[in-house]
Amino acid sequence: MKICMFAALLPLIVSASALAQSDGHSTLKGTVLTLDGVKIADAYVLLHDYQTGGNSLISENWETQTLADGSFSVVVEPRCYDLFVSKGAMLPYSQRICVGLRSVSKLKIKLHPDPHPRLILK
């Protein structure tokens, strides 16, 4: 039953992806890994459009989590963004990235273990 539902939805997913690419949008894809190359599932991923955040009433943010294979994908407009990734006892990752018009950007993000995972402030 699940295979039939997936087969029925696949053309819609592919056409939506193609439509996003054709109307001037781009896709940002990435994989989140440990330093040893182990894929990290359920990592928090935030993409912030800092260019509109301070200059307009609408701030553009995309939030997602990585899948079981450590991957994530976001369809965005071509411009520069701040990317933040975090997971449990790992140090958070941040970087400013720029995405080109109708491109598919692929990132490989390696998170470092936090040497002080629990710091209690009093």
Contact map, one row per residue, 1 for C-alpha under 8 A:
11111000000000000000000000000000000000000000000000000000000000000000000000000000000000000000000000000000000000000000000000
11111100000000000000000000000000000000000000000000000000000000000000000000000000000000000000000000000000000000000000000000
11111110000000000000000000000000000000000000000000000000000000000000000000000000000000000000000000000000000000000000000000
11111111000000000000000000000000000000000000000000000000000000000000000000000000000000000000000000000000000000000000000000
11111111100000000000000000000000000000000000000000000000000000000000000000000000000000000000000000000000000000000000000000
01111111110000000000000000000000000000000000000000000000000000000000000000000000000000000000000000000000000000000000000000
00111111111000000000000000000000000000000000000000000000000000000000000000000000000000000000000000000000000000000000000000
00011111111100000000000000000000000000000000000000000000000000000000000000000000000000000000000000000000000000000000000000
00001111111110000000000000000000000000000000000000000000000000000000000000000000000000000000000000000000000000000000000000
00000111111111000000000000000000000000000000000000000000000000000000000000000000000000000000000000000000000000000000000000
00000011111111100000000000000000000000000000000000000000000000000000000000000000000000000000000000000000000000000000000000
00000001111111110000000000000000000000000000000000000000000000000000000000000000000000000000000000000000000000000000000000
00000000111111111000000000000000000000000000000000000000000000000000000000000000000000000000000000000000000000000000000000
00000000011111111100000000000000000000000000000000000000000000000000000000000000000000000000000000000000000000000000000000
00000000001111111110000000000000000000000000000000000000000000000000000000000000000000000000000000000000000000000000000000
00000000000111111111000000000000000000000000000000000000000000000000000000000000000000000000000000000000000000000000000000
00000000000011111111100000000000000000000000000000000000000000000000000000000000000000000000000000000000000000000000000000
00000000000001111111110000000000000000000000000000000000000000000000000000000000000000000000000000000000000000000000000000
00000000000000111111111000000000000000000000000000000000000000000000000000000000000000000000000000000000000000000000000000
00000000000000011111111111000000000000000000000000000000000000000000000000100000000000000000000000000000000000000000000000
00000000000000001111111111100000000000000000000000000000000000000000000000000000000000000000000000000110000000000000000000
00000000000000000111111110000000000000000000000000000000000000000000000000000000000000000000000000000100000000000000000000
00000000000000000011111110000000000000000000000000000000000000000000000000000000000000000000000000000000000000000000000000
00000000000000000001111111000000000000000000000000000000000000000000000000001100000000000000000000001100000000000000000000
00000000000000000001111111100000000000000000000000000000000000000000000000111100000000000000000000001110000000000000000000
00000000000000000001100111110000000000000000000000000000000000000000000000111100000000000000000000111111100000000000000000
00000000000000000000100011111000000000000000000000000000000000000000000011110000000000000000000000000111100000000000000000
00000000000000000000000001111100000000000000000000000000000000000000000011110000000000000000000000100001111000000000000000
00000000000000000000000000111110000000000000000000000000000000000000001111000000000000000000000000000001111000000000000000
00000000000000000000000000011111000000000000000000000000000000000000001110000000000000000000000000000000111110000000000000
00000000000000000000000000001111100000100000000000000000000000000100111100000000000000000000000000000000001110000000000000
00000000000000000000000000000111110000111010000000000000000000000100011000000000000000000000000000000000000111100000000000
00000000000000000000000000000011111111110000000000000000000000000000010000000000000000000000000000000000000111100000000000
00000000000000000000000000000001111111110000000000000000000000000000000000000000000000000000000000000000000001111000000000
00000000000000000000000000000000111111000000000000000000000000000000000000000000000000000000000000000000000001110000000000
00000000000000000000000000000000111111000000000000000000000000000000000000000000000000000000000000000000000000000000000000
00000000000000000000000000000000111111100000000000000000000000000000000000000000000000000000000000000000000001000000000000
00000000000000000000000000000000111111110000000000000000000000000000000000000000000000000000000000000000000000000000000000
00000000000000000000000000000011110011111000000000000000000000000001110000000000000000000000000000000000000000000000000000
00000000000000000000000000000001110001111110000000000000000000000101110000000000000000000000000000000000000000000000000000
00000000000000000000000000000001000000111110000000000000000000001111111000000000000000000000000000000000000000000000000000
00000000000000000000000000000000000000011111000000000000000000001111010000000000000000100000000000000000000000000000000000
00000000000000000000000000000001000000011111100000000000000000001100010000000000000011100000000000000000000000000000000000
00000000000000000000000000000000000000000111110000000000000000111100000000000000000011100000000000000000000000000000000000
00000000000000000000000000000000000000000011111000000000000000111100000000000000001111000000000000000000000000000000000000
00000000000000000000000000000000000000000001111100000000000011110000000000000000001110000000000000000000000000000000000000
00000000000000000000000000000000000000000000111110000000000011100000000000000000111100000000000000000000000000000000000000
00000000000000000000000000000000000000000000011111000000001111000000000000000000111000000000000000000000000000000000000000
00000000000000000000000000000000000000000000001111111000001110000000000000000001110000000000000000000000000000000000000000
00000000000000000000000000000000000000000000000111111100001100000000000000000001110000000000000000000000000000000000000000
00000000000000000000000000000000000000000000000011111110000000000000000000000001100000000000000000000000000000000000000000
00000000000000000000000000000000000000000000000011111111011100000000000000000000000000000000000000000000000000000000000000
00000000000000000000000000000000000000000000000011111111111100000000000000000000000000000000000000000000000000000000000000
00000000000000000000000000000000000000000000000001111111101000000000000000000000000000000000000000000000000000000000000000
00000000000000000000000000000000000000000000000000111111100000000000000000000000000000000000000000000000000000000000000000
00000000000000000000000000000000000000000000000000011111111000000000000000000000000000000000000000000000000000000000000000
00000000000000000000000000000000000000000000000000001111111000000000000000000000000000000000000000000000000000000000000000
00000000000000000000000000000000000000000000000000011001111100000000000000000000000000000000000000000000000000000000000000
00000000000000000000000000000000000000000000000111011101111110000000000000000000000000000000000000000000000000000000000000
00000000000000000000000000000000000000000000000111011000011111000000000000000000000000000000000000000000000000000000000000
00000000000000000000000000000000000000000000011110000000001111100000000000000000000000000000000000000000000000000000000000
00000000000000000000000000000000000000000000011100000000000111110000000001000000000000000000000000000000000000000000000000
00000000000000000000000000000000000000000001111000000000000011111000000000000000000000000000000000000000000000000000000000
00000000000000000000000000000000000000000001110000000000000001111100000100000000000000000000000000000000000000000000000000
00000000000000000000000000000000000000001111100000000000000000111110000100000000000000000000000000000000000000000000000000
00000000000000000000000000000011000000011111100000000000000000011111111100000000000000000000000000000000000000000000000000
00000000000000000000000000000000000000001100000000000000000000001111111100000000000000000000000000000000000000000000000000
00000000000000000000000000000000000000111100000000000000000000000111111000000000000000000000000000000000000000000000000000
00000000000000000000000000000010000000111000000000000000000000000111111000000000000000000000000000000000000000000000000000
00000000000000000000000000000011100000111110000000000000000000000111111100000000000000000000000000000000000000000000000000
00000000000000000000000000001111000000001000000000000000000000000111111110000000000000000000000000000000000000000000000000
00000000000000000000000000001110000000000000000000000000000000011110011111000000000000000000000000000000000000000000000000
00000000000000000000000000111100000000000000000000000000000000000000001111100000000000000000000000000000000000000000000000
00000000000000000000000000111000000000000000000000000000000001000000000111110000000000000000000000000000000000000000000000
00000000000000000001000011110000000000000000000000000000000000000000000011111000000000000000000000000000000000000000000000
00000000000000000000000011110000000000000000000000000000000000000000000001111100000000000000000000000000000000000000000000
00000000000000000000000111000000000000000000000000000000000000000000000000111110000000000000000000101000000000000000000000
00000000000000000000000111000000000000000000000000000000000000000000000000011111000000000000000001111100000000000000000000
00000000000000000000000000000000000000000000000000000000000000000000000000001111100000000000000001110000000000000000000000
00000000000000000000000000000000000000000000000011100000000000000000000000000111110000000000000111100000000000000000000000
00000000000000000000000000000000000000000000001111100000000000000000000000000011111000000000000111000000000000000000000000
00000000000000000000000000000000000000000000001111000000000000000000000000000001111100000000011110000000000000000000000000
00000000000000000000000000000000000000000000111100000000000000000000000000000000111110000000111110000000000000000000000000
00000000000000000000000000000000000000000000111000000000000000000000000000000000011111000001111000000000000000000000000000
00000000000000000000000000000000000000000011110000000000000000000000000000000000001111100001110000000000000000000000000000
00000000000000000000000000000000000000000011100000000000000000000000000000000000000111110111100000000000000000100000000000
00000000000000000000000000000000000000000111000000000000000000000000000000000000000011111111000000000000000000000000000000
00000000000000000000000000000000000000000000000000000000000000000000000000000000000001111100000000000000000000000000000000
00000000000000000000000000000000000000000000000000000000000000000000000000000000000000111110000000000000000000001100100000
00000000000000000000000000000000000000000000000000000000000000000000000000000000000001111111000000000000000000111100100000
00000000000000000000000000000000000000000000000000000000000000000000000000000000000001101111100000000000000000111100000000
00000000000000000000000000000000000000000000000000000000000000000000000000000000000111100111110000000000000000100000000000
00000000000000000000000000000000000000000000000000000000000000000000000000000000001111000011111000000000000010100000000000
00000000000000000000000000000000000000000000000000000000000000000000000000000000011110000001111100000000000000000000000000
00000000000000000000000000000000000000000000000000000000000000000000000000000000011100000000111110000000000000000000000000
00000000000000000000000000000000000000000000000000000000000000000000000000000001111000000000011111000000000000000000000000
00000000000000000000000000000000000000000000000000000000000000000000000000000001111000000000001111100000000000000000000000
00000000000000000000000000000000000000000000000000000000000000000000000000000111100000000000000111110000000000000000000000
00000000000000000000000001010000000000000000000000000000000000000000000000001111000000000000000011111010100000000000000000
00000000000000000000000001000000000000000000000000000000000000000000000000000110000000000000000001111110000000000000000000
00000000000000000000000111000000000000000000000000000000000000000000000000001100000000000000000000111110000000000000000000
00000000000000000000110111100000000000000000000000000000000000000000000000000100000000000000000000011111000000000000000000
00000000000000000000100011100000000000000000000000000000000000000000000000000000000000000000000000111111100000000000000000
00000000000000000000000001111000000000000000000000000000000000000000000000000000000000000000000000000111110000000000000000
00000000000000000000000001111100000000000000000000000000000000000000000000000000000000000000000000100011111000000000000000
00000000000000000000000000011100000000000000000000000000000000000000000000000000000000000000000000000001111100000000000000
00000000000000000000000000011110000000000000000000000000000000000000000000000000000000000000000000000000111110000000000000
00000000000000000000000000000111100000000000000000000000000000000000000000000000000000000000000000000000011111000000000000
00000000000000000000000000000111100000000000000000000000000000000000000000000000000000000000100000000000001111100000000000
00000000000000000000000000000001111010000000000000000000000000000000000000000000000000000000000000000000000111110000000000
00000000000000000000000000000001111000000000000000000000000000000000000000000000000001000111100000000000000011111000000000
00000000000000000000000000000000011000000000000000000000000000000000000000000000000000000110000000000000000001111100000000
00000000000000000000000000000000010000000000000000000000000000000000000000000000000000001110000000000000000000111110000000
00000000000000000000000000000000000000000000000000000000000000000000000000000000000000001110000000000000000000011111100000
00000000000000000000000000000000000000000000000000000000000000000000000000000000000000000000000000000000000000001111100000
00000000000000000000000000000000000000000000000000000000000000000000000000000000000000000000000000000000000000000111111000
00000000000000000000000000000000000000000000000000000000000000000000000000000000000000001100000000000000000000000111111000
00000000000000000000000000000000000000000000000000000000000000000000000000000000000000000000000000000000000000000001111100
00000000000000000000000000000000000000000000000000000000000000000000000000000000000000000000000000000000000000000001111110
00000000000000000000000000000000000000000000000000000000000000000000000000000000000000000000000000000000000000000000011111
00000000000000000000000000000000000000000000000000000000000000000000000000000000000000000000000000000000000000000000001111
00000000000000000000000000000000000000000000000000000000000000000000000000000000000000000000000000000000000000000000000111
